[in-house]
């Protein structure tokens, strides 16, 4: 049985939203992660195997692409208009950057796993058929 046999006929936007919310892409009820970024082996609600889906570096790459442009205006604001000492500006940027990564990375990883689960994007780490 291929993965395509088990994928329900649902809009990809709904499946992607489930991944963004950290829920099982198949049912939306069970959690997608056992810990912060560790995918669960099988869904607790529907039994869908999810542990074999590897997102690899994709989520980290997309997180950088999302967060980088968000931090640029903050950097300019701190440099151009604030009278704060440099070390305080750097502390603000560091704290904001870490907080954004901790917030965005699991959502992006959930999105990647959900899209890989649909088979709509190819897992380049999977062995050829
Ligand atoms: Zn499920």
Backbone and ligand atoms as CSV (ligand in chain L), in Angstrom:
chain,resi,resn,atom,element,x,y,z
A,1,UNK,N,N,0.855,-1.185,0.000
A,1,UNK,CA,C,0.000,0.000,0.000
A,1,UNK,C,C,0.892,1.236,0.000
A,2,UNK,N,N,0.674,2.137,-0.914
A,2,UNK,CA,C,1.476,3.351,-0.991
A,2,UNK,C,C,0.903,4.405,-0.056
A,3,UNK,N,N,1.682,5.459,0.150
A,3,UNK,CA,C,1.202,6.564,0.973
A,3,UNK,C,C,-0.028,7.220,0.359
A,4,UNK,N,N,-0.108,7.219,-0.959
A,4,UNK,CA,C,-1.230,7.880,-1.622
A,4,UNK,C,C,-2.549,7.196,-1.285
A,5,UNK,N,N,-2.527,5.874,-0.953
A,5,UNK,CA,C,-3.755,5.160,-0.622
A,5,UNK,C,C,-4.342,5.611,0.704
A,6,UNK,N,N,-3.519,6.127,1.607
A,6,UNK,CA,C,-3.991,6.476,2.933
A,6,UNK,C,C,-4.318,7.957,3.077
A,7,UNK,N,N,-4.002,8.761,2.080
A,7,UNK,CA,C,-4.210,10.195,2.195
A,7,UNK,C,C,-5.654,10.534,1.847
A,8,UNK,N,N,-6.369,11.152,2.782
A,8,UNK,CA,C,-7.764,11.497,2.518
A,8,UNK,C,C,-7.859,12.620,1.492
A,9,UNK,N,N,-9.022,12.695,0.872
A,9,UNK,CA,C,-9.242,13.720,-0.133
A,9,UNK,C,C,-9.684,15.010,0.566
A,10,UNK,N,N,-8.702,15.714,1.119
A,10,UNK,CA,C,-8.978,16.964,1.825
A,10,UNK,C,C,-8.175,18.074,1.189
A,11,UNK,N,N,-8.624,19.317,1.325
A,11,UNK,CA,C,-7.833,20.421,0.774
A,11,UNK,C,C,-6.463,20.490,1.444
A,12,UNK,N,N,-5.462,20.777,0.638
A,12,UNK,CA,C,-4.100,20.832,1.174
A,12,UNK,C,C,-3.972,21.969,2.187
A,13,UNK,N,N,-4.804,23.008,2.043
A,13,UNK,CA,C,-4.745,24.113,3.001
A,13,UNK,C,C,-5.143,23.646,4.405
A,14,UNK,N,N,-6.117,22.746,4.482
A,14,UNK,CA,C,-6.536,22.227,5.796
A,14,UNK,C,C,-5.427,21.367,6.406
A,15,UNK,N,N,-4.804,20.547,5.562
A,15,UNK,CA,C,-3.709,19.688,6.040
A,15,UNK,C,C,-2.530,20.552,6.483
A,16,UNK,N,N,-2.215,21.599,5.710
A,16,UNK,CA,C,-1.110,22.501,6.068
A,16,UNK,C,C,-1.412,23.225,7.371
A,17,UNK,N,N,-2.654,23.643,7.556
A,17,UNK,CA,C,-3.036,24.332,8.793
A,17,UNK,C,C,-2.885,23.418,10.007
A,18,UNK,N,N,-3.244,22.138,9.826
A,18,UNK,CA,C,-3.052,21.181,10.922
A,18,UNK,C,C,-1.582,21.078,11.296
A,19,UNK,N,N,-0.728,21.039,10.284
A,19,UNK,CA,C,0.712,20.978,10.543
A,19,UNK,C,C,1.207,22.232,11.244
A,20,UNK,N,N,0.740,23.395,10.789
A,20,UNK,CA,C,1.138,24.659,11.424
A,20,UNK,C,C,0.724,24.691,12.894
A,21,UNK,N,N,-0.403,24.065,13.207
A,21,UNK,CA,C,-0.912,24.063,14.578
A,21,UNK,C,C,-0.304,22.943,15.417
A,22,UNK,N,N,0.596,22.129,14.805
A,22,UNK,CA,C,1.228,21.043,15.538
A,22,UNK,C,C,0.303,19.863,15.761
A,23,UNK,N,N,-0.646,19.667,14.853
A,23,UNK,CA,C,-1.591,18.560,14.974
A,23,UNK,C,C,-1.315,17.539,13.882
A,24,UNK,N,N,-1.800,16.348,14.044
A,24,UNK,CA,C,-1.638,15.278,13.061
A,24,UNK,C,C,-2.244,15.729,11.728
A,25,UNK,N,N,-1.492,15.599,10.616
A,25,UNK,CA,C,-2.045,16.031,9.332
A,25,UNK,C,C,-3.200,15.158,8.844
A,26,UNK,N,N,-3.291,13.935,9.340
A,26,UNK,CA,C,-4.347,13.030,8.890
A,26,UNK,C,C,-5.688,13.321,9.553
A,27,UNK,N,N,-5.679,13.503,10.880
A,27,UNK,CA,C,-6.952,13.669,11.591
A,27,UNK,C,C,-7.093,15.046,12.249
A,28,UNK,N,N,-6.005,15.687,12.595
A,28,UNK,CA,C,-6.075,16.991,13.243
A,28,UNK,C,C,-6.352,16.919,14.729
A,29,UNK,N,N,-6.492,15.719,15.254
A,29,UNK,CA,C,-6.810,15.572,16.681
A,29,UNK,C,C,-5.572,15.314,17.535
A,30,UNK,N,N,-4.722,14.415,17.093
A,30,UNK,CA,C,-3.551,14.035,17.879
A,30,UNK,C,C,-2.428,15.043,17.706
A,31,UNK,N,N,-1.538,15.116,18.709
A,31,UNK,CA,C,-0.386,16.028,18.577
A,31,UNK,C,C,0.610,15.487,17.556
A,32,UNK,N,N,1.303,16.385,16.882
A,32,UNK,CA,C,2.303,16.007,15.881
A,32,UNK,C,C,3.668,15.790,16.522
A,33,UNK,N,N,3.915,16.462,17.659
A,33,UNK,CA,C,5.221,16.389,18.295
A,33,UNK,C,C,5.118,15.758,19.678
A,34,UNK,N,N,6.083,14.854,19.963
A,34,UNK,CA,C,6.160,14.258,21.292
A,34,UNK,C,C,6.814,15.238,22.263
A,35,UNK,N,N,7.834,15.957,21.746
A,35,UNK,CA,C,8.490,17.020,22.508
A,35,UNK,C,C,8.579,18.226,21.591
A,36,UNK,N,N,9.413,19.175,21.938
A,36,UNK,CA,C,9.455,20.450,21.202
A,36,UNK,C,C,9.531,20.276,19.683
A,37,UNK,N,N,10.519,19.530,19.195
A,37,UNK,CA,C,10.665,19.321,17.745
A,37,UNK,C,C,10.727,17.844,17.370
A,38,UNK,N,N,10.429,16.962,18.293
A,38,UNK,CA,C,10.486,15.528,18.031
A,38,UNK,C,C,9.132,15.040,17.541
A,39,UNK,N,N,9.063,14.609,16.272
A,39,UNK,CA,C,7.769,14.122,15.774
A,39,UNK,C,C,7.357,12.843,16.483
A,40,UNK,N,N,6.081,12.672,16.651
A,40,UNK,CA,C,5.540,11.489,17.297
A,40,UNK,C,C,5.602,10.329,16.296
A,41,UNK,N,N,5.836,9.116,16.777
A,41,UNK,CA,C,5.977,7.957,15.877
A,41,UNK,C,C,4.667,7.654,15.169
A,42,UNK,N,N,3.603,7.544,15.918
A,42,UNK,CA,C,2.269,7.327,15.336
A,42,UNK,C,C,1.274,8.219,16.067
A,43,UNK,N,N,0.288,8.654,15.329
A,43,UNK,CA,C,-0.720,9.547,15.911
A,43,UNK,C,C,-1.480,8.811,17.013
A,44,UNK,N,N,-1.646,9.481,18.147
A,44,UNK,CA,C,-2.374,8.886,19.262
A,44,UNK,C,C,-3.863,8.761,18.971
A,45,UNK,N,N,-4.379,9.595,18.092
A,45,UNK,CA,C,-5.813,9.606,17.821
A,45,UNK,C,C,-6.203,8.648,16.699
A,46,UNK,N,N,-5.431,8.646,15.590
A,46,UNK,CA,C,-5.847,7.849,14.433
A,46,UNK,C,C,-4.865,6.744,14.063
A,47,UNK,N,N,-3.697,6.716,14.685
A,47,UNK,CA,C,-2.733,5.663,14.406
A,47,UNK,C,C,-1.914,5.870,13.149
A,48,UNK,N,N,-2.016,7.025,12.511
A,48,UNK,CA,C,-1.241,7.300,11.300
A,48,UNK,C,C,0.245,7.324,11.635
A,49,UNK,N,N,1.073,6.560,10.903
A,49,UNK,CA,C,2.521,6.616,11.155
A,49,UNK,C,C,3.105,7.929,10.651
A,50,UNK,N,N,3.756,8.662,11.542
A,50,UNK,CA,C,4.313,9.975,11.182
A,50,UNK,C,C,5.807,10.063,11.475
A,51,UNK,N,N,6.340,9.119,12.235
A,51,UNK,CA,C,7.729,9.194,12.660
A,51,UNK,C,C,8.731,9.033,11.538
A,52,UNK,N,N,8.316,8.439,10.419
A,52,UNK,CA,C,9.243,8.208,9.307
A,52,UNK,C,C,9.433,9.438,8.433
A,53,UNK,N,N,8.605,10.471,8.615
A,53,UNK,CA,C,8.681,11.672,7.774
A,53,UNK,C,C,9.794,12.566,8.304
A,54,UNK,N,N,10.782,12.826,7.451
A,54,UNK,CA,C,11.945,13.620,7.867
A,54,UNK,C,C,11.923,14.970,7.158
A,55,UNK,N,N,11.840,16.026,7.942
A,55,UNK,CA,C,11.833,17.364,7.361
A,55,UNK,C,C,13.249,17.901,7.159
A,56,UNK,N,N,14.213,17.299,7.840
A,56,UNK,CA,C,15.627,17.681,7.727
A,56,UNK,C,C,15.843,19.174,7.947
A,57,UNK,N,N,16.576,19.844,7.054
A,57,UNK,CA,C,16.939,21.253,7.249
A,57,UNK,C,C,15.906,22.237,6.700
A,58,UNK,N,N,14.880,21.730,6.063
A,58,UNK,CA,C,13.873,22.613,5.468
A,58,UNK,C,C,13.251,23.588,6.454
A,59,UNK,N,N,12.775,23.117,7.623
A,59,UNK,CA,C,12.180,24.050,8.578
A,59,UNK,C,C,13.148,25.132,9.067
A,60,UNK,N,N,14.398,24.767,9.312
A,60,UNK,CA,C,15.373,25.775,9.764
A,60,UNK,C,C,15.596,26.824,8.667
A,61,UNK,N,N,15.702,26.365,7.438
A,61,UNK,CA,C,15.898,27.274,6.311
A,61,UNK,C,C,14.717,28.244,6.179
A,62,UNK,N,N,13.491,27.722,6.221
A,62,UNK,CA,C,12.320,28.588,6.064
A,62,UNK,C,C,12.149,29.515,7.270
A,63,UNK,N,N,12.505,29.032,8.461
A,63,UNK,CA,C,12.422,29.884,9.658
A,63,UNK,C,C,13.341,31.088,9.517
A,64,UNK,N,N,14.537,30.863,9.011
A,64,UNK,CA,C,15.464,31.983,8.790
A,64,UNK,C,C,14.881,32.950,7.761
A,65,UNK,N,N,14.289,32.405,6.698
A,65,UNK,CA,C,13.694,33.263,5.672
A,65,UNK,C,C,12.519,34.080,6.210
A,66,UNK,N,N,11.805,33.550,7.168
A,66,UNK,CA,C,10.655,34.255,7.743
A,66,UNK,C,C,11.116,35.290,8.774
A,67,UNK,N,N,12.030,34.911,9.636
A,67,UNK,CA,C,12.419,35.765,10.751
A,67,UNK,C,C,13.393,36.872,10.335
A,68,UNK,N,N,14.285,36.578,9.406
A,68,UNK,CA,C,15.266,37.573,8.976
A,68,UNK,C,C,14.639,38.895,8.571
A,69,UNK,N,N,13.690,38.887,7.637
A,69,UNK,CA,C,13.050,40.154,7.261
A,69,UNK,C,C,12.274,40.823,8.395
A,70,UNK,N,N,11.841,40.025,9.377
A,70,UNK,CA,C,11.134,40.615,10.514
A,70,UNK,C,C,12.094,41.382,11.413
A,71,UNK,N,N,13.348,40.937,11.498
A,71,UNK,CA,C,14.308,41.572,12.392
A,71,UNK,C,C,14.992,42.794,11.775
A,72,UNK,N,N,15.014,42.872,10.448
A,72,UNK,CA,C,15.720,43.984,9.799
A,72,UNK,C,C,15.166,45.348,10.226
A,73,UNK,N,N,13.849,45.569,10.233
A,73,UNK,CA,C,13.357,46.877,10.694
A,73,UNK,C,C,13.714,47.176,12.149
A,74,UNK,N,N,13.756,46.133,12.963
A,74,UNK,CA,C,14.122,46.324,14.372
A,74,UNK,C,C,15.581,46.767,14.469
A,75,UNK,N,N,16.438,46.154,13.672
A,75,UNK,CA,C,17.852,46.527,13.663
A,75,UNK,C,C,17.995,47.991,13.251
A,76,UNK,N,N,17.322,48.370,12.169
A,76,UNK,CA,C,17.409,49.759,11.718
A,76,UNK,C,C,16.859,50.724,12.760
A,77,UNK,N,N,15.747,50.374,13.386
A,77,UNK,CA,C,15.161,51.242,14.405
A,77,UNK,C,C,16.112,51.421,15.577
A,78,UNK,N,N,16.732,50.334,15.988
A,78,UNK,CA,C,17.654,50.419,17.117
A,78,UNK,C,C,18.902,51.231,16.766
A,79,UNK,N,N,19.364,51.110,15.524
A,79,UNK,CA,C,20.574,51.839,15.119
A,79,UNK,C,C,20.266,53.311,14.873
A,80,UNK,N,N,19.179,53.588,14.163
A,80,UNK,CA,C,18.895,54.947,13.695
A,80,UNK,C,C,18.235,55.822,14.759
A,81,UNK,N,N,17.301,55.264,15.515
A,81,UNK,CA,C,16.474,56.124,16.346
A,81,UNK,C,C,16.600,55.898,17.841
A,82,UNK,N,N,17.373,54.955,18.260
A,82,UNK,CA,C,17.449,54.762,19.701
A,82,UNK,C,C,18.773,55.300,20.231
A,83,UNK,N,N,18.737,55.712,21.462
A,83,UNK,CA,C,19.944,56.203,22.120
A,83,UNK,C,C,20.490,55.154,23.082
A,84,UNK,N,N,20.061,53.916,22.872
A,84,UNK,CA,C,20.495,52.836,23.749
A,84,UNK,C,C,21.954,52.491,23.483
A,85,UNK,N,N,22.662,52.084,24.513
A,85,UNK,CA,C,24.025,51.565,24.285
A,85,UNK,C,C,23.972,50.321,23.382
A,86,UNK,N,N,25.057,50.100,22.678
A,86,UNK,CA,C,25.104,48.990,21.710
A,86,UNK,C,C,24.827,47.657,22.385
A,87,UNK,N,N,25.371,47.442,23.582
A,87,UNK,CA,C,25.181,46.141,24.221
A,87,UNK,C,C,23.717,45.903,24.571
A,88,UNK,N,N,22.971,46.942,24.886
A,88,UNK,CA,C,21.538,46.756,25.160
A,88,UNK,C,C,20.793,46.463,23.859
A,89,UNK,N,N,21.173,47.164,22.776
A,89,UNK,CA,C,20.554,46.890,21.480
A,89,UNK,C,C,20.815,45.452,21.052
A,90,UNK,N,N,22.050,44.987,21.245
A,90,UNK,CA,C,22.377,43.601,20.885
A,90,UNK,C,C,21.605,42.615,21.759
A,91,UNK,N,N,21.455,42.925,23.030
A,91,UNK,CA,C,20.691,42.039,23.919
A,91,UNK,C,C,19.231,41.971,23.494
A,92,UNK,N,N,18.671,43.103,23.087
A,92,UNK,CA,C,17.285,43.124,22.606
A,92,UNK,C,C,17.155,42.279,21.346
A,93,UNK,N,N,18.070,42.465,20.392
A,93,UNK,CA,C,18.022,41.701,19.141
A,93,UNK,C,C,18.197,40.207,19.393
A,94,UNK,N,N,19.132,39.857,20.244
A,94,UNK,CA,C,19.383,38.445,20.554
A,94,UNK,C,C,18.137,37.812,21.176
A,95,UNK,N,N,17.567,38.495,22.166
A,95,UNK,CA,C,16.385,37.962,22.846
A,95,UNK,C,C,15.209,37.845,21.892
A,96,UNK,N,N,14.994,38.878,21.091
A,96,UNK,CA,C,13.894,38.846,20.129
A,96,UNK,C,C,14.104,37.745,19.095
A,97,UNK,N,N,15.323,37.610,18.597
A,97,UNK,CA,C,15.619,36.568,17.611
A,97,UNK,C,C,15.393,35.175,18.159
A,98,UNK,N,N,15.882,34.907,19.353
A,98,UNK,CA,C,15.698,33.583,19.970
A,98,UNK,C,C,14.214,33.315,20.218
A,99,UNK,N,N,13.495,34.318,20.702
A,99,UNK,CA,C,12.067,34.129,20.973
A,99,UNK,C,C,11.310,33.821,19.687
A,100,UNK,N,N,11.633,34.537,18.613
A,100,UNK,CA,C,10.948,34.288,17.336
A,100,UNK,C,C,11.266,32.897,16.790
A,101,UNK,N,N,12.529,32.479,16.900
A,101,UNK,CA,C,12.896,31.136,16.426
A,101,UNK,C,C,12.151,30.078,17.228
A,102,UNK,N,N,12.116,30.225,18.549
A,102,UNK,CA,C,11.416,29.240,19.376
A,102,UNK,C,C,9.929,29.193,19.056
A,103,UNK,N,N,9.375,30.319,18.639
A,103,UNK,CA,C,7.948,30.381,18.299
A,103,UNK,C,C,7.671,29.842,16.901
A,104,UNK,N,N,8.496,30.183,15.940
A,104,UNK,CA,C,8.215,29.883,14.528
A,104,UNK,C,C,8.677,28.480,14.125
A,105,UNK,N,N,9.819,28.022,14.617
A,105,UNK,CA,C,10.408,26.773,14.139
A,105,UNK,C,C,9.486,25.553,14.274
A,106,UNK,N,N,8.834,25.312,15.403
A,106,UNK,CA,C,7.967,24.133,15.464
A,106,UNK,C,C,6.775,24.221,14.518
A,107,UNK,N,N,6.278,25.425,14.284
A,107,UNK,CA,C,5.154,25.580,13.348
A,107,UNK,C,C,5.587,25.280,11.919
A,108,UNK,N,N,6.759,25.776,11.566
A,108,UNK,CA,C,7.277,25.527,10.216
A,108,UNK,C,C,7.604,24.046,10.038
A,109,UNK,N,N,8.151,23.417,11.074
A,109,UNK,CA,C,8.432,21.981,10.975
A,109,UNK,C,C,7.136,21.192,10.841
A,110,UNK,N,N,6.105,21.585,11.567
A,110,UNK,CA,C,4.797,20.942,11.422
A,110,UNK,C,C,4.252,21.100,10.016
A,111,UNK,N,N,4.441,22.281,9.442
A,111,UNK,CA,C,3.998,22.526,8.064
A,111,UNK,C,C,4.748,21.612,7.096
A,112,UNK,N,N,6.066,21.510,7.243
A,112,UNK,CA,C,6.857,20.652,6.367
A,112,UNK,C,C,6.408,19.197,6.482
A,113,UNK,N,N,6.234,18.718,7.709
A,113,UNK,CA,C,5.833,17.319,7.900
A,113,UNK,C,C,4.453,17.087,7.278
A,114,UNK,N,N,3.541,18.029,7.451
A,114,UNK,CA,C,2.204,17.873,6.876
A,114,UNK,C,C,2.273,17.834,5.347
A,115,UNK,N,N,3.074,18.696,4.748
A,115,UNK,CA,C,3.173,18.714,3.286
A,115,UNK,C,C,3.891,17.466,2.774
A,116,UNK,N,N,4.911,17.014,3.495
A,116,UNK,CA,C,5.575,15.767,3.097
A,116,UNK,C,C,4.609,14.586,3.230
A,117,UNK,N,N,3.764,14.618,4.233
A,117,UNK,CA,C,2.801,13.541,4.446
A,117,UNK,C,C,1.822,13.442,3.272
A,118,UNK,N,N,1.457,14.565,2.697
A,118,UNK,CA,C,0.512,14.528,1.575
A,118,UNK,C,C,1.145,13.919,0.332
A,119,UNK,N,N,2.450,13.941,0.246
A,119,UNK,CA,C,3.101,13.471,-0.962
A,119,UNK,C,C,3.124,14.514,-2.061
A,120,UNK,N,N,2.616,15.711,-1.762
A,120,UNK,CA,C,2.589,16.780,-2.772
A,120,UNK,C,C,3.994,17.346,-3.007
A,121,UNK,N,N,4.825,17.318,-1.966
A,121,UNK,CA,C,6.224,17.678,-2.174
A,121,UNK,C,C,7.047,16.436,-1.884
A,122,UNK,N,N,8.146,16.322,-2.546
A,122,UNK,CA,C,8.922,15.087,-2.506
A,122,UNK,C,C,9.943,15.111,-1.358
A,123,UNK,N,N,10.027,13.992,-0.675
A,123,UNK,CA,C,11.050,13.808,0.347
A,123,UNK,C,C,12.331,13.393,-0.366
A,124,UNK,N,N,13.272,14.301,-0.470
A,124,UNK,CA,C,14.475,14.010,-1.238
A,124,UNK,C,C,15.402,13.055,-0.513
A,125,UNK,N,N,15.124,12.810,0.795
A,125,UNK,CA,C,15.968,11.878,1.529
A,125,UNK,C,C,15.465,10.442,1.414
A,126,UNK,N,N,14.265,10.256,0.881
A,126,UNK,CA,C,13.698,8.917,0.780
A,126,UNK,C,C,14.408,8.133,-0.326
A,127,UNK,N,N,14.580,6.818,-0.119
A,127,UNK,CA,C,15.197,6.020,-1.182
A,127,UNK,C,C,14.287,5.954,-2.394
A,128,UNK,N,N,14.849,5.827,-3.593
A,128,UNK,CA,C,14.008,5.791,-4.790
A,128,UNK,C,C,13.136,4.529,-4.808
A,129,UNK,N,N,11.994,4.632,-5.450
A,129,UNK,CA,C,11.054,3.506,-5.531
A,129,UNK,C,C,11.596,2.368,-6.390
L,1,ZN,ZN,ZN,-4.087,11.489,13.577
